[in-house]
Amino acid sequence: MKNIFLYDVHTHTNMDPMIKELDNIVSICKDRNIVWNAVGTNLEDSIIAVEQARKYKGQIFATIGIHPDNCKDITDIEKLEQLYLNNKDVIVAWGEIGLDYHYENFDKSKQQLFFKKQLELVNKYNLPVCIHVRSAEEDCFEILKMVKNPNKIWIHCFAMGPDWAKKYIDAGYMVSIPGIVTFKNAKSLHEALKFIPLDRMMVETDGPWLAPVPYRGKTNYPHYVQFVMEDIANKLQISKEELAKKLTANAINFFGIK
Ligand SMILES: [Zn+2]
């Protein structure tokens, strides 16, 4: 199974601890034919994502945005717009942005304001957008109706059940499946897999967190995306080669990579 071309659509090599190990990660992944998106969650790590994508062009692609847990300075959004305009050649999507009501004391109205402001840019530049949503699915789905081109919407770290899978698919979105799929107890996600057409699916690690089995609990590297893909292939009883080919083609298409 070495050397199957895979695209990890969501990881944070732009954060600790991977930021310090980048050269090593790049050499392992080049060897294994794996590319990835370094995903921004605030102004600082978005800038780092762009720097990484520039340094390793064609190996790393950048996305930029303000995660719902990082809604502090609204003027950062203008700075990100400028960052986008200056680096269109290496930035493939906006995000991760969205809503997260998981932790106590979250500021709902502030999160929604940052989310909508960034979706305006998604509309303005007709960009693919990476959506982070946790414990806020209904509100998020409602706000996403403002996106002019729903085919540009991508729900990252999808771990919900069949109902949400169907809703997102009917709405025209892409979904990416994380290493959670390898966890025995993720029953509703296992069930949901059957409702996601293969041409609407991508794979991700969401590293450094959520490492798949057999690395659960450890740092999650981009090349572990292989375990995610293999697990999906096993569950859907399809060939790994075929699935990998499909997932990678989907990502390349979705991000408009030449
Ligand atoms: Zn993430």
Boltz pocket constraint, residues with backbone or C-beta under 6 A from the ligand:
constraints:
  - pocket:
      binder: B
      contacts: [[A, 10], [A, 12], [A, 39], [A, 96], [A, 206], [A, 207]]
      max_distance: 6.0
